[in-house]
Amino acid sequence: MIGGYFHVVTKGWSVMELHVNLLWAAGSFLLGAIIGSFLNVVIARVPVGQSIVYPPSHCPECRQEIRWYDNVPILSYFMLLGRCRDCGGRISIRYPLIEFVLACMSLGLYLKYDLSPAFGVFFIFTAAMVAIFWIDLDHMIIPDVISLNGTVIGLAIVTAGLLPGLTWKDSFIGLALGALILYIPAVVYERIRGVEGLGGGDIKLLAMIGAFLGPYGVIFVLFFASFIGSLAALGGIALRRTASSSPIPFGPFLTAAAILYVFAGQEMVEQFIELSRVF
């Protein structure tokens, strides 16, 4: 399957073009790994109000500053056998996992969008989604510094015409739809039950997603996030790992669905529209 996809992607390339594109593909993978390493800092420090610049990366156990050659994305973890060089404390497998996931996403974006503005835009967007995924999973919060700034950036990018197929109207409609489609039921639920059923962070996150992806993106993301979230909740209850009243962060499902839309959502929506015309 991978070989077939590679054949389709490289069809029509000369040998020189193939070599150049392989270099760009490797570069995109490396870029994703480097930014993934930076995201590890963001995920660890932003929720607790720490600077992402100072102090430099250090071991959480012995506080020793990490040497540059021990801070190579993905590779250093395995070279150190998952332990700190100084104190021998364990390093979470999550660090290289995030670096590898973002590296693969970056490579996938390059194969899908080439070196177009869309590649850069969606790279920034997916990186933000990955950061929010883990922060919400760890702390059940979605930092405003990411969602609110991300909304402004999304509006500016779409208005500047950097995403083909989306206009500034689409961005504004997506933002408004993303905010209202969660805000209204959240207010109704809180007034009826007297407790908060949905955090404001989720509302701001979906507004940010709408600013980048437009109204179709919002509908797609909300549908798939709700579907996957319901399955996860039912699975947790069935396995007796969570109580039916236990709060479940919705942000990870929203971000996962948003990343899915970036890679395949537009095609899936188009196919759904075609099928609806048949019936």
C-alpha positions as CSV (number, residue, x, y, z in Angstrom):
1,M,0.0,0.0,0.0
2,I,2.8,2.4,0.9
3,G,4.7,1.5,-2.2
4,G,1.6,2.2,-4.3
5,Y,1.1,5.6,-2.7
6,F,4.7,6.4,-3.2
7,H,4.4,5.5,-6.9
8,V,1.4,7.8,-7.3
9,V,3.2,10.7,-5.5
10,T,6.4,10.4,-7.6
11,K,4.7,9.7,-10.9
12,G,6.1,11.9,-13.6
13,W,9.1,13.1,-11.7
14,S,12.6,13.0,-13.3
15,V,15.5,11.4,-11.3
16,M,16.7,14.9,-10.3
17,E,13.2,15.9,-9.2
18,L,12.9,12.7,-7.3
19,H,16.1,13.4,-5.4
20,V,15.1,17.0,-4.7
21,N,11.7,16.0,-3.4
22,L,13.2,13.3,-1.2
23,L,15.5,15.9,0.3
24,W,12.5,18.2,0.9
25,A,10.6,15.3,2.4
26,A,13.4,14.5,4.7
27,G,13.7,18.2,5.6
28,S,10.0,18.3,6.5
29,F,10.3,15.3,8.7
30,L,13.3,16.9,10.5
31,L,11.4,20.1,10.9
32,G,8.5,18.3,12.5
33,A,10.8,16.5,14.9
34,I,12.5,19.8,15.9
35,I,9.2,21.6,16.5
36,G,7.9,18.5,18.3
37,S,10.8,18.9,20.7
38,F,9.8,22.5,21.3
39,L,6.2,21.4,21.8
40,N,7.3,19.2,24.7
41,V,8.5,22.4,26.4
42,V,5.2,24.2,25.6
43,I,3.1,21.3,26.9
44,A,5.1,21.0,30.2
45,R,5.4,24.8,31.0
46,V,2.5,26.7,29.6
47,P,-0.2,25.1,31.8
48,V,1.7,26.0,34.9
49,G,2.6,29.6,33.8
50,Q,6.3,29.0,33.2
51,S,8.4,30.6,30.5
52,I,9.0,28.5,27.4
53,V,12.4,30.2,26.9
54,Y,14.1,30.2,30.3
55,P,15.4,28.2,32.0
56,P,16.8,25.9,29.3
57,S,15.6,22.3,29.0
58,H,16.6,20.3,32.1
59,C,15.9,17.0,33.8
60,P,12.8,17.2,35.9
61,E,14.4,15.0,38.6
62,C,17.9,16.4,39.2
63,R,17.3,19.8,37.4
64,Q,20.6,19.4,35.5
65,E,20.6,21.3,32.2
66,I,20.3,18.9,29.2
67,R,23.4,19.0,27.0
68,W,22.8,19.8,23.3
69,Y,23.9,16.3,22.2
70,D,21.4,14.8,24.6
71,N,18.6,17.0,23.2
72,V,18.5,15.6,19.6
73,P,14.8,14.9,18.8
74,I,13.8,11.2,18.8
75,L,17.4,9.9,18.7
76,S,18.7,11.1,22.1
77,Y,16.0,9.2,23.9
78,F,17.1,5.8,22.5
79,M,20.8,6.7,22.8
80,L,20.2,7.4,26.5
81,L,18.0,4.3,26.9
82,G,15.2,6.5,28.2
83,R,17.2,7.8,31.2
84,C,18.9,11.0,32.3
85,R,22.6,10.9,31.7
86,D,23.3,12.5,35.2
87,C,20.9,11.0,37.7
88,G,19.6,8.0,35.8
89,G,16.0,9.1,36.2
90,R,13.5,7.8,33.7
91,I,12.5,10.0,30.7
92,S,8.9,9.6,29.6
93,I,8.4,7.9,26.3
94,R,5.9,10.6,25.5
95,Y,8.8,13.0,24.6
96,P,10.1,11.1,21.5
97,L,6.5,10.0,20.7
98,I,5.4,13.7,20.3
99,E,8.5,14.4,18.3
100,F,7.9,11.4,16.0
101,V,4.1,12.1,15.6
102,L,4.7,15.8,14.6
103,A,7.6,14.7,12.2
104,C,5.2,12.3,10.5
105,M,2.5,14.9,10.3
106,S,5.0,17.4,8.8
107,L,6.0,14.8,6.2
108,G,2.3,14.0,5.4
109,L,1.6,17.7,5.0
110,Y,4.5,18.1,2.5
111,L,3.3,15.1,0.5
112,K,-0.2,16.5,0.4
113,Y,0.4,20.3,-0.1
114,D,4.0,20.4,-1.3
115,L,5.9,23.6,-0.4
116,S,2.8,25.8,-0.7
117,P,1.5,28.3,1.8
118,A,-1.0,25.7,2.9
119,F,1.9,23.5,4.1
120,G,3.1,26.2,6.5
121,V,-0.4,27.2,7.7
122,F,-1.5,23.7,8.4
123,F,1.9,22.8,10.0
124,I,1.4,25.6,12.5
125,F,-2.2,24.6,13.0
126,T,-1.5,20.9,13.6
127,A,1.3,21.7,15.9
128,A,-1.1,23.8,18.0
129,M,-3.6,21.0,18.0
130,V,-1.0,18.5,19.3
131,A,0.0,20.9,22.1
132,I,-3.7,21.4,23.1
133,F,-4.3,17.7,22.9
134,W,-1.8,16.8,25.6
135,I,-2.3,19.9,27.8
136,D,-6.1,19.2,28.0
137,L,-5.4,15.5,28.6
138,D,-3.0,16.3,31.5
139,H,-4.7,19.3,33.1
140,M,-8.2,19.5,31.6
141,I,-7.5,23.1,30.5
142,I,-7.1,24.7,27.1
143,P,-4.8,27.7,27.4
144,D,-6.2,31.0,26.1
145,V,-2.7,32.0,24.9
146,I,-3.0,29.2,22.2
147,S,-6.7,29.3,21.4
148,L,-7.3,33.0,21.4
149,N,-4.1,33.9,19.6
150,G,-4.7,31.0,17.2
151,T,-8.1,32.4,16.3
152,V,-6.6,35.8,15.4
153,I,-3.9,34.2,13.4
154,G,-6.4,32.0,11.6
155,L,-8.5,35.0,10.6
156,A,-5.5,36.9,9.4
157,I,-4.1,33.9,7.4
158,V,-7.4,33.2,5.6
159,T,-8.1,36.9,5.0
160,A,-4.6,37.1,3.4
161,G,-5.6,34.4,1.0
162,L,-3.1,31.8,2.1
163,L,-5.5,29.0,2.1
164,P,-7.1,28.3,-1.3
165,G,-10.8,27.6,-1.2
166,L,-11.4,29.7,1.9
167,T,-12.4,33.3,2.1
168,W,-12.5,35.7,5.0
169,K,-16.2,35.2,5.2
170,D,-15.7,31.5,5.6
171,S,-13.3,32.1,8.4
172,F,-15.6,34.5,10.2
173,I,-18.6,32.2,9.8
174,G,-16.5,29.2,10.9
175,L,-15.4,31.2,14.0
176,A,-18.9,32.3,14.9
177,L,-20.4,28.8,14.3
178,G,-17.6,27.1,16.3
179,A,-18.3,29.4,19.3
180,L,-22.1,29.4,19.2
181,I,-22.6,25.7,18.4
182,L,-21.0,24.8,21.8
183,Y,-21.8,28.0,23.8
184,I,-25.6,27.7,23.5
185,P,-26.0,24.1,24.7
186,A,-23.4,24.7,27.4
187,V,-25.4,27.6,28.8
188,V,-28.7,25.6,28.6
189,Y,-27.1,22.6,30.3
190,E,-25.7,24.8,33.1
191,R,-29.0,26.5,33.7
192,I,-30.9,23.2,33.8
193,R,-28.5,21.1,35.8
194,G,-26.8,23.9,37.8
195,V,-23.3,22.6,36.9
196,E,-20.9,23.3,34.1
197,G,-21.2,20.7,31.4
198,L,-18.7,22.1,28.9
199,G,-15.7,24.3,29.6
200,G,-15.1,27.7,28.0
201,G,-11.8,26.4,26.7
202,D,-13.6,23.9,24.4
203,I,-15.8,26.8,23.0
204,K,-12.7,28.9,22.3
205,L,-10.9,26.0,20.7
206,L,-13.7,25.2,18.3
207,A,-13.9,28.9,17.4
208,M,-10.1,28.7,16.6
209,I,-10.7,25.6,14.5
210,G,-13.5,27.4,12.6
211,A,-11.2,30.4,11.9
212,F,-8.8,28.0,10.2
213,L,-11.1,25.5,8.6
214,G,-14.4,27.3,8.0
215,P,-17.9,26.2,8.7
216,Y,-17.6,22.8,7.0
217,G,-14.6,22.1,9.1
218,V,-16.5,23.0,12.3
219,I,-19.3,20.6,11.5
220,F,-16.9,17.8,10.5
221,V,-14.8,18.3,13.6
222,L,-17.8,18.5,16.0
223,F,-19.4,15.4,14.5
224,F,-16.3,13.2,14.6
225,A,-15.2,14.5,18.0
226,S,-18.6,13.8,19.5
227,F,-18.7,10.3,17.9
228,I,-15.2,9.3,19.0
229,G,-15.7,10.9,22.5
230,S,-18.9,9.0,23.0
231,L,-17.2,5.7,22.1
232,A,-14.3,6.5,24.4
233,A,-16.7,7.3,27.3
234,L,-18.8,4.2,26.8
235,G,-15.7,2.1,26.6
236,G,-14.3,3.6,29.8
237,I,-17.6,2.9,31.6
238,A,-17.8,-0.6,30.2
239,L,-14.3,-1.4,31.4
240,R,-15.2,0.3,34.8
241,R,-12.2,2.6,34.5
242,T,-14.4,5.7,34.7
243,A,-17.7,6.5,36.3
244,S,-20.5,7.8,34.3
245,S,-20.3,11.2,36.1
246,S,-16.5,11.5,35.7
247,P,-15.5,14.5,33.6
248,I,-13.8,13.7,30.3
249,P,-11.8,16.4,28.5
250,F,-13.3,17.1,25.1
251,G,-10.3,19.0,23.7
252,P,-8.3,15.9,22.7
253,F,-11.2,14.7,20.6
254,L,-11.7,18.1,19.0
255,T,-8.0,18.4,18.1
256,A,-7.8,14.8,16.8
257,A,-10.8,15.4,14.6
258,A,-9.3,18.8,13.4
259,I,-6.1,17.0,12.4
260,L,-8.1,14.4,10.5
261,Y,-9.9,17.1,8.6
262,V,-6.6,18.7,7.6
263,F,-5.5,15.5,6.0
264,A,-8.7,13.9,4.7
265,G,-11.7,16.0,5.8
266,Q,-12.3,18.0,2.7
267,E,-12.3,14.9,0.5
268,M,-14.6,13.1,3.0
269,V,-17.1,16.1,2.9
270,E,-17.0,16.2,-0.9
271,Q,-17.8,12.4,-1.0
272,F,-20.6,12.8,1.5
273,I,-22.1,15.7,-0.6
274,E,-21.9,13.6,-3.8
275,L,-23.6,10.6,-2.0
276,S,-26.3,12.9,-0.7
277,R,-27.1,14.0,-4.3
278,V,-27.5,10.4,-5.3
279,F,-30.1,9.7,-2.6
